[in-house]
Amino acid sequence: MKKQLLIAAVAATMTSAAMADISISGDAKFEYFNTEDTANATSNTSNTEVNIKIVGKSGDTTVVLNNEFNASGDSDMDTEDMYMTTKIGDVSVKAGNWASGTSGILGEIDNGSRSTDKVSLSTSISGAKIEFGSTPSNGSSNTVTVSMPVAGFNVAVKESSDSYTAYGISGDIAGFGVRLEQQSSDTANKDVTFGNITKDVNGIALGYAWIDADTAADTVTEEDSSIFAVEMGEINNGTAVQKTDVVGVKQFSASTSVAGNTVTVKVGTLEGAAGHHDADFTQFDVKRALASGATLALTYTNKDSHNIASTATLTDTATFEADLSVKF
């Protein structure tokens, strides 16, 4: 009996040790959309989404698997992030499938979409971070990024082979948060500038953001902005402005806390190319953390129609969204 108890105790210890380097987290949300245009055409849609993230670790090596389960229409599962990070000497290696996000240089200009075979190699030399990125199946996507702190600012330069050179600077100037980036294209008349200036005043977070492109070509492809309520890279079959008609976007924002709610207002304009109208938009968003651990977000967005040609009559599209989400 004692031997059996000892074996059971050892087995339990070994199982705990094996499981200690594996973690599971995720989030879930239910979204409801009501959309109405000037012609009183109304649509109601909903979507349920659950994301499960599994992280396994062994020494300096980490493996990440992120699966999305989506129940909009036919149920579907999509493996989104699937990558490994490790170290080879002083070089950090990341390989696999992941999205680059919008916070990095050009994140609000280029669509940081997922790819199935990306590789990133990075290291630090004398305070400067040097990163080489590549998608082996597409040699033209090779990039080299150098970033480092300079006088309290973070300065970055990114070179994409046969495509563009990007410059970025971010930091604080007398209480103003500043982020400025330029994509200097190797193709004539395709440069893009992005800027975001923020300032907290009496508990209100104020912001002014803009994107300016040389031409209305598809130079801005980001479709999941963390800043803009309506963006140049967005196309949505009749409810969003076609990016080929737009050369810029300007937006003012204000966010504050009211009775436990986070209230955000965004007002802006998509600037039409020569011979095209401008398209205005307004968005109100209210978020509240619930006692249950979930978060409720209510969003109202009003924007001019997708057709901003000089001969078109602009119409409004209003969308109400209710989003109930939880992280675990």
ZAGU-8598 format. One record per residue (C-alpha): residue number from 0; x, y, z. Coordinates in nm, 2 decimals. Each point is the difference from the previous one (the first is absolute). Last residue first. Layout:
<pt num="NUM" east="X" north="Y" up="Z"/>
...
# end
This chain:
<pt num="327" east="-1.01" north="3.44" up="-1.94"/>
<pt num="326" east="-0.12" north="0.31" up="-0.18"/>
<pt num="325" east="-0.36" north="0.10" up="-0.04"/>
<pt num="324" east="-0.21" north="0.18" up="-0.27"/>
<pt num="323" east="-0.34" north="0.14" up="-0.06"/>
<pt num="322" east="-0.01" north="0.22" up="-0.31"/>
<pt num="321" east="-0.30" north="0.21" up="-0.10"/>
<pt num="320" east="0.04" north="0.18" up="-0.34"/>
<pt num="319" east="-0.22" north="0.27" up="-0.15"/>
<pt num="318" east="0.08" north="0.09" up="-0.36"/>
<pt num="317" east="-0.12" north="0.32" up="-0.18"/>
<pt num="316" east="0.06" north="0.04" up="-0.38"/>
<pt num="315" east="-0.04" north="0.35" up="-0.14"/>
<pt num="314" east="-0.05" north="0.10" up="-0.36"/>
<pt num="313" east="0.22" north="0.21" up="-0.23"/>
<pt num="312" east="-0.14" north="0.09" up="-0.34"/>
<pt num="311" east="0.24" north="-0.11" up="-0.27"/>
<pt num="310" east="0.14" north="0.21" up="-0.29"/>
<pt num="309" east="0.33" north="0.08" up="0.17"/>
<pt num="308" east="0.05" north="-0.37" up="0.09"/>
<pt num="307" east="-0.03" north="-0.07" up="0.38"/>
<pt num="306" east="-0.19" north="-0.34" up="-0.03"/>
<pt num="305" east="0.07" north="-0.19" up="0.32"/>
<pt num="304" east="-0.27" north="0.19" up="0.20"/>
<pt num="303" east="0.07" north="0.26" up="0.26"/>
<pt num="302" east="0.05" north="-0.12" up="0.35"/>
<pt num="301" east="-0.19" north="-0.04" up="0.33"/>
<pt num="300" east="0.14" north="-0.24" up="0.27"/>
<pt num="299" east="-0.17" north="-0.09" up="0.32"/>
<pt num="298" east="0.18" north="-0.23" up="0.24"/>
<pt num="297" east="-0.11" north="-0.18" up="0.32"/>
<pt num="296" east="0.26" north="-0.20" up="0.19"/>
<pt num="295" east="-0.07" north="-0.24" up="0.28"/>
<pt num="294" east="0.29" north="-0.17" up="0.19"/>
<pt num="293" east="-0.03" north="-0.33" up="0.18"/>
<pt num="292" east="0.13" north="-0.08" up="0.35"/>
<pt num="291" east="-0.35" north="-0.05" up="0.14"/>
<pt num="290" east="0.01" north="0.34" up="0.18"/>
<pt num="289" east="0.01" north="0.16" up="-0.34"/>
<pt num="288" east="0.28" north="0.22" up="-0.15"/>
<pt num="287" east="-0.16" north="0.28" up="-0.20"/>
<pt num="286" east="0.08" north="0.13" up="-0.35"/>
<pt num="285" east="-0.17" north="0.28" up="-0.18"/>
<pt num="284" east="0.09" north="0.10" up="-0.37"/>
<pt num="283" east="-0.13" north="0.29" up="-0.21"/>
<pt num="282" east="0.12" north="0.02" up="-0.36"/>
<pt num="281" east="-0.03" north="0.28" up="-0.26"/>
<pt num="280" east="0.09" north="-0.01" up="-0.37"/>
<pt num="279" east="0.05" north="0.24" up="-0.29"/>
<pt num="278" east="0.06" north="-0.09" up="-0.36"/>
<pt num="277" east="0.18" north="0.25" up="-0.23"/>
<pt num="276" east="-0.13" north="0.02" up="-0.35"/>
<pt num="275" east="0.20" north="-0.11" up="-0.31"/>
<pt num="274" east="0.15" north="0.19" up="-0.30"/>
<pt num="273" east="0.35" north="-0.01" up="0.14"/>
<pt num="272" east="0.02" north="-0.26" up="0.27"/>
<pt num="271" east="-0.25" north="0.00" up="0.28"/>
<pt num="270" east="0.11" north="0.07" up="0.36"/>
<pt num="269" east="-0.15" north="-0.24" up="0.26"/>
<pt num="268" east="-0.12" north="0.23" up="0.28"/>
<pt num="267" east="-0.01" north="-0.03" up="0.38"/>
<pt num="266" east="-0.18" north="-0.01" up="0.33"/>
<pt num="265" east="0.08" north="-0.25" up="0.27"/>
<pt num="264" east="-0.17" north="0.00" up="0.34"/>
<pt num="263" east="0.10" north="-0.24" up="0.29"/>
<pt num="262" east="-0.18" north="-0.07" up="0.32"/>
<pt num="261" east="0.15" north="-0.23" up="0.26"/>
<pt num="260" east="-0.28" north="-0.08" up="0.25"/>
<pt num="259" east="0.04" north="-0.01" up="0.38"/>
<pt num="258" east="-0.21" north="0.31" up="0.05"/>
<pt num="257" east="0.17" north="0.19" up="-0.28"/>
<pt num="256" east="0.36" north="-0.08" up="-0.10"/>
<pt num="255" east="0.16" north="0.19" up="-0.29"/>
<pt num="254" east="0.08" north="-0.02" up="-0.37"/>
<pt num="253" east="0.03" north="0.27" up="-0.27"/>
<pt num="252" east="0.08" north="-0.04" up="-0.36"/>
<pt num="251" east="0.08" north="0.21" up="-0.31"/>
<pt num="250" east="0.05" north="-0.17" up="-0.34"/>
<pt num="249" east="0.15" north="0.07" up="-0.33"/>
<pt num="248" east="0.01" north="-0.24" up="-0.30"/>
<pt num="247" east="0.18" north="0.02" up="-0.32"/>
<pt num="246" east="0.02" north="-0.07" up="-0.38"/>
<pt num="245" east="-0.33" north="-0.18" up="-0.05"/>
<pt num="244" east="-0.18" north="-0.12" up="-0.31"/>
<pt num="243" east="0.21" north="-0.32" up="-0.05"/>
<pt num="242" east="-0.08" north="-0.08" up="0.37"/>
<pt num="241" east="-0.37" north="-0.05" up="-0.07"/>
<pt num="240" east="-0.19" north="0.16" up="0.28"/>
<pt num="239" east="-0.20" north="-0.25" up="0.21"/>
<pt num="238" east="-0.36" north="-0.11" up="0.02"/>
<pt num="237" east="-0.05" north="-0.11" up="-0.36"/>
<pt num="236" east="0.21" north="-0.31" up="-0.02"/>
<pt num="235" east="0.23" north="0.03" up="0.30"/>
<pt num="234" east="0.34" north="0.13" up="-0.09"/>
<pt num="233" east="0.23" north="0.14" up="0.27"/>
<pt num="232" east="0.36" north="0.10" up="-0.08"/>
<pt num="231" east="-0.07" north="0.37" up="0.04"/>
<pt num="230" east="-0.14" north="-0.03" up="0.35"/>
<pt num="229" east="-0.31" north="0.07" up="0.20"/>
<pt num="228" east="0.01" north="0.02" up="0.38"/>
<pt num="227" east="0.37" north="0.06" up="-0.02"/>
<pt num="226" east="0.24" north="-0.10" up="0.29"/>
<pt num="225" east="0.04" north="-0.37" up="0.04"/>
<pt num="224" east="-0.04" north="-0.05" up="-0.37"/>
<pt num="223" east="-0.12" north="-0.34" up="-0.14"/>
<pt num="222" east="0.00" north="0.05" up="-0.38"/>
<pt num="221" east="0.35" north="0.11" up="-0.07"/>
<pt num="220" east="0.05" north="0.02" up="-0.38"/>
<pt num="219" east="0.12" north="0.36" up="-0.07"/>
<pt num="218" east="0.17" north="0.04" up="-0.33"/>
<pt num="217" east="-0.29" north="-0.13" up="-0.21"/>
<pt num="216" east="0.02" north="0.29" up="-0.24"/>
<pt num="215" east="-0.17" north="0.33" up="0.10"/>
<pt num="214" east="0.33" north="0.19" up="-0.04"/>
<pt num="213" east="0.26" north="0.17" up="0.22"/>
<pt num="212" east="-0.14" north="-0.14" up="0.32"/>
<pt num="211" east="-0.08" north="0.18" up="0.33"/>
<pt num="210" east="-0.10" north="-0.17" up="0.31"/>
<pt num="209" east="-0.12" north="0.18" up="0.31"/>
<pt num="208" east="-0.05" north="-0.01" up="0.38"/>
<pt num="207" east="-0.10" north="0.25" up="0.26"/>
<pt num="206" east="-0.06" north="-0.11" up="0.35"/>
<pt num="205" east="-0.14" north="0.11" up="0.33"/>
<pt num="204" east="0.00" north="-0.21" up="0.32"/>
<pt num="203" east="-0.23" north="0.17" up="0.25"/>
<pt num="202" east="0.09" north="-0.01" up="0.37"/>
<pt num="201" east="0.07" north="0.37" up="0.03"/>
<pt num="200" east="0.20" north="0.01" up="-0.33"/>
<pt num="199" east="0.18" north="-0.31" up="-0.12"/>
<pt num="198" east="0.18" north="0.06" up="-0.34"/>
<pt num="197" east="0.04" north="-0.21" up="-0.31"/>
<pt num="196" east="0.16" north="0.07" up="-0.35"/>
<pt num="195" east="-0.02" north="-0.27" up="-0.27"/>
<pt num="194" east="0.17" north="0.02" up="-0.34"/>
<pt num="193" east="0.01" north="-0.20" up="-0.32"/>
<pt num="192" east="0.17" north="0.10" up="-0.33"/>
<pt num="191" east="-0.03" north="-0.20" up="-0.33"/>
<pt num="190" east="0.22" north="0.01" up="-0.31"/>
<pt num="189" east="-0.14" north="-0.14" up="-0.32"/>
<pt num="188" east="0.08" north="0.27" up="-0.25"/>
<pt num="187" east="0.30" north="-0.18" up="-0.16"/>
<pt num="186" east="0.06" north="-0.36" up="0.09"/>
<pt num="185" east="0.29" north="-0.08" up="0.24"/>
<pt num="184" east="-0.25" north="0.12" up="0.27"/>
<pt num="183" east="0.09" north="0.22" up="0.30"/>
<pt num="182" east="-0.23" north="-0.12" up="0.28"/>
<pt num="181" east="0.00" north="0.27" up="0.26"/>
<pt num="180" east="-0.06" north="-0.02" up="0.37"/>
<pt num="179" east="-0.08" north="0.24" up="0.29"/>
<pt num="178" east="-0.11" north="-0.09" up="0.35"/>
<pt num="177" east="-0.02" north="0.27" up="0.26"/>
<pt num="176" east="-0.14" north="-0.01" up="0.36"/>
<pt num="175" east="-0.03" north="0.36" up="0.12"/>
<pt num="174" east="0.11" north="0.07" up="0.36"/>
<pt num="173" east="0.28" north="0.24" up="-0.09"/>
<pt num="172" east="0.11" north="-0.22" up="-0.29"/>
<pt num="171" east="-0.04" north="-0.38" up="0.05"/>
<pt num="170" east="0.12" north="-0.28" up="-0.22"/>
<pt num="169" east="-0.03" north="-0.15" up="-0.35"/>
<pt num="168" east="0.21" north="0.02" up="-0.32"/>
<pt num="167" east="-0.04" north="-0.20" up="-0.32"/>
<pt num="166" east="0.17" north="-0.03" up="-0.34"/>
<pt num="165" east="-0.09" north="-0.24" up="-0.27"/>
<pt num="164" east="0.19" north="-0.10" up="-0.32"/>
<pt num="163" east="-0.21" north="-0.16" up="-0.27"/>
<pt num="162" east="-0.05" north="-0.28" up="-0.25"/>
<pt num="161" east="0.30" north="-0.17" up="-0.17"/>
<pt num="160" east="0.11" north="-0.14" up="0.33"/>
<pt num="159" east="-0.19" north="0.13" up="0.30"/>
<pt num="158" east="0.22" north="0.23" up="0.21"/>
<pt num="157" east="-0.12" north="0.11" up="0.35"/>
<pt num="156" east="0.15" north="0.28" up="0.20"/>
<pt num="155" east="-0.10" north="0.06" up="0.36"/>
<pt num="154" east="0.05" north="0.27" up="0.27"/>
<pt num="153" east="-0.14" north="-0.03" up="0.35"/>
<pt num="152" east="0.02" north="0.34" up="0.17"/>
<pt num="151" east="0.16" north="0.09" up="0.34"/>
<pt num="150" east="0.31" north="0.16" up="-0.16"/>
<pt num="149" east="0.04" north="-0.29" up="-0.25"/>
<pt num="148" east="-0.13" north="-0.35" up="0.09"/>
<pt num="147" east="0.06" north="-0.27" up="-0.26"/>
<pt num="146" east="-0.16" north="-0.17" up="-0.30"/>
<pt num="145" east="0.15" north="-0.17" up="-0.31"/>
<pt num="144" east="-0.24" north="-0.19" up="-0.23"/>
<pt num="143" east="0.11" north="-0.22" up="-0.30"/>
<pt num="142" east="-0.27" north="-0.14" up="-0.23"/>
<pt num="141" east="-0.03" north="-0.29" up="-0.25"/>
<pt num="140" east="-0.35" north="0.01" up="-0.17"/>
<pt num="139" east="0.14" north="-0.02" up="-0.35"/>
<pt num="138" east="0.12" north="-0.36" up="0.06"/>
<pt num="137" east="-0.36" north="-0.13" up="0.03"/>
<pt num="136" east="-0.01" north="-0.37" up="0.09"/>
<pt num="135" east="0.28" north="0.07" up="0.25"/>
<pt num="134" east="-0.20" north="0.26" up="0.19"/>
<pt num="133" east="0.28" north="0.20" up="0.16"/>
<pt num="132" east="0.07" north="0.23" up="0.29"/>
<pt num="131" east="0.34" north="0.12" up="0.13"/>
<pt num="130" east="0.00" north="0.19" up="0.32"/>
<pt num="129" east="0.27" north="0.23" up="0.16"/>
<pt num="128" east="-0.06" north="0.15" up="0.34"/>
<pt num="127" east="0.25" north="0.28" up="0.08"/>
<pt num="126" east="0.13" north="0.04" up="0.36"/>
<pt num="125" east="0.36" north="-0.09" up="-0.10"/>
<pt num="124" east="-0.11" north="-0.30" up="-0.21"/>
<pt num="123" east="-0.33" north="-0.17" up="0.07"/>
<pt num="122" east="-0.12" north="-0.31" up="-0.18"/>
<pt num="121" east="-0.29" north="-0.11" up="-0.23"/>
<pt num="120" east="-0.08" north="-0.27" up="-0.25"/>
<pt num="119" east="-0.36" north="-0.02" up="-0.12"/>
<pt num="118" east="-0.14" north="-0.28" up="-0.23"/>
<pt num="117" east="-0.34" north="-0.01" up="-0.17"/>
<pt num="116" east="-0.14" north="-0.32" up="-0.15"/>
<pt num="115" east="-0.37" north="-0.02" up="0.02"/>
<pt num="114" east="-0.08" north="0.38" up="-0.03"/>
<pt num="113" east="-0.22" north="0.21" up="0.22"/>
<pt num="112" east="-0.09" north="0.35" up="-0.10"/>
<pt num="111" east="0.17" north="0.31" up="0.12"/>
<pt num="110" east="-0.20" north="0.22" up="-0.24"/>
<pt num="109" east="0.23" north="0.29" up="-0.07"/>
<pt num="108" east="-0.08" north="0.36" up="0.11"/>
<pt num="107" east="-0.10" north="0.00" up="0.37"/>
<pt num="106" east="0.27" north="-0.26" up="0.08"/>
<pt num="105" east="0.26" north="0.20" up="-0.20"/>
<pt num="104" east="0.25" north="-0.04" up="0.29"/>
<pt num="103" east="-0.14" north="-0.22" up="0.27"/>
<pt num="102" east="-0.33" north="0.06" up="0.20"/>
<pt num="101" east="-0.23" north="-0.13" up="-0.27"/>
<pt num="100" east="0.04" north="-0.37" up="0.03"/>
<pt num="99" east="0.26" north="-0.23" up="-0.15"/>
<pt num="98" east="-0.23" north="-0.30" up="-0.06"/>
<pt num="97" east="0.14" north="-0.35" up="0.05"/>
<pt num="96" east="0.09" north="-0.32" up="-0.18"/>
<pt num="95" east="0.33" north="-0.18" up="0.05"/>
<pt num="94" east="0.35" north="0.09" up="0.11"/>
<pt num="93" east="0.14" north="0.23" up="0.27"/>
<pt num="92" east="0.37" north="0.00" up="0.08"/>
<pt num="91" east="0.19" north="0.21" up="0.25"/>
<pt num="90" east="0.37" north="0.02" up="-0.07"/>
<pt num="89" east="0.25" north="0.03" up="0.29"/>
<pt num="88" east="0.08" north="-0.37" up="-0.02"/>
<pt num="87" east="-0.28" north="-0.17" up="-0.19"/>
<pt num="86" east="-0.31" north="0.09" up="0.19"/>
<pt num="85" east="-0.36" north="-0.12" up="-0.03"/>
<pt num="84" east="-0.34" north="0.10" up="-0.12"/>
<pt num="83" east="-0.25" north="-0.24" up="-0.17"/>
<pt num="82" east="-0.31" north="0.09" up="-0.20"/>
<pt num="81" east="-0.37" north="-0.08" up="-0.06"/>
<pt num="80" east="-0.22" north="0.31" up="0.01"/>
<pt num="79" east="-0.33" north="-0.04" up="-0.19"/>
<pt num="78" east="-0.13" north="-0.35" up="-0.01"/>
<pt num="77" east="-0.35" north="0.04" up="-0.13"/>
<pt num="76" east="-0.31" north="-0.19" up="0.12"/>
<pt num="75" east="-0.34" north="0.05" up="-0.17"/>
<pt num="74" east="-0.36" north="-0.03" up="0.08"/>
<pt num="73" east="-0.22" north="0.08" up="-0.30"/>
<pt num="72" east="-0.16" north="0.35" up="0.02"/>
<pt num="71" east="0.20" north="0.20" up="0.25"/>
<pt num="70" east="0.10" north="-0.26" up="0.26"/>
<pt num="69" east="0.38" north="0.06" up="0.01"/>
<pt num="68" east="0.25" north="-0.20" up="0.19"/>
<pt num="67" east="0.35" north="0.15" up="-0.01"/>
<pt num="66" east="0.31" north="-0.20" up="0.09"/>
<pt num="65" east="0.32" north="0.14" up="0.14"/>
<pt num="64" east="0.30" north="-0.23" up="0.03"/>
<pt num="63" east="0.32" north="0.14" up="0.15"/>
<pt num="62" east="0.33" north="-0.19" up="0.05"/>
<pt num="61" east="0.27" north="0.14" up="0.23"/>
<pt num="60" east="0.37" north="-0.09" up="0.02"/>
<pt num="59" east="0.24" north="0.15" up="0.25"/>
<pt num="58" east="-0.04" north="-0.30" up="0.24"/>
<pt num="57" east="-0.30" north="-0.20" up="-0.12"/>
<pt num="56" east="-0.33" north="0.19" up="-0.02"/>
<pt num="55" east="-0.35" north="-0.08" up="-0.13"/>
<pt num="54" east="-0.26" north="0.27" up="-0.07"/>
<pt num="53" east="-0.36" north="-0.09" up="-0.10"/>
<pt num="52" east="-0.23" north="0.28" up="-0.10"/>
<pt num="51" east="-0.38" north="-0.06" up="-0.05"/>
<pt num="50" east="-0.20" north="0.26" up="-0.18"/>
<pt num="49" east="-0.38" north="-0.01" up="0.00"/>
<pt num="48" east="-0.22" north="0.20" up="-0.24"/>
<pt num="47" east="-0.38" north="0.04" up="-0.03"/>
<pt num="46" east="-0.14" north="0.22" up="-0.27"/>
<pt num="45" east="-0.32" north="0.20" up="-0.06"/>
<pt num="44" east="-0.18" north="0.16" up="-0.28"/>
<pt num="43" east="-0.30" north="0.24" up="-0.04"/>
<pt num="42" east="-0.05" north="0.19" up="-0.32"/>
<pt num="41" east="-0.20" north="0.31" up="-0.08"/>
<pt num="40" east="-0.07" north="0.19" up="-0.32"/>
<pt num="39" east="-0.14" north="0.33" up="0.10"/>
<pt num="38" east="0.11" north="0.17" up="-0.33"/>
<pt num="37" east="0.24" north="0.21" up="0.21"/>
<pt num="36" east="0.17" north="-0.31" up="0.13"/>
<pt num="35" east="-0.06" north="-0.23" up="0.30"/>
<pt num="34" east="0.23" north="-0.26" up="0.16"/>
<pt num="33" east="-0.07" north="-0.20" up="0.32"/>
<pt num="32" east="0.29" north="-0.21" up="0.12"/>
<pt num="31" east="0.02" north="-0.25" up="0.29"/>
<pt num="30" east="0.33" north="-0.14" up="0.12"/>
<pt num="29" east="0.06" north="-0.28" up="0.25"/>
<pt num="28" east="0.35" north="-0.03" up="0.13"/>
<pt num="27" east="0.25" north="-0.25" up="0.14"/>
<pt num="26" east="0.36" north="0.01" up="0.13"/>
<pt num="25" east="0.29" north="-0.22" up="0.05"/>
<pt num="24" east="0.24" north="-0.17" up="0.23"/>
<pt num="23" east="0.18" north="-0.34" up="0.03"/>
<pt num="22" east="0.34" north="-0.05" up="0.16"/>
<pt num="21" east="0.25" north="-0.28" up="-0.04"/>
<pt num="20" east="0.33" north="0.00" up="0.18"/>
<pt num="19" east="-0.14" north="-0.12" up="0.33"/>
<pt num="18" east="-0.17" north="-0.30" up="-0.17"/>
<pt num="17" east="0.30" north="-0.22" up="0.00"/>
<pt num="16" east="0.10" north="0.09" up="0.35"/>
<pt num="15" east="-0.35" north="-0.07" up="0.13"/>
<pt num="14" east="-0.01" north="-0.33" up="-0.18"/>
<pt num="13" east="0.34" north="-0.10" up="0.15"/>
<pt num="12" east="-0.12" north="0.09" up="0.35"/>
<pt num="11" east="-0.32" north="-0.20" up="-0.04"/>
<pt num="10" east="0.20" north="-0.30" up="-0.12"/>
<pt num="9" east="0.23" north="0.03" up="0.30"/>
<pt num="8" east="-0.29" north="0.01" up="0.24"/>
<pt num="7" east="-0.17" north="-0.30" up="-0.17"/>
<pt num="6" east="0.32" north="-0.20" up="0.01"/>
<pt num="5" east="0.04" north="0.08" up="0.38"/>
<pt num="4" east="-0.36" north="-0.09" up="0.07"/>
<pt num="3" east="0.04" north="-0.33" up="-0.18"/>
<pt num="2" east="0.32" north="-0.08" up="0.18"/>
<pt num="1" east="-0.17" north="0.08" up="0.34"/>
<pt num="0" east="-0.28" north="-0.24" up="-0.09"/>
# end
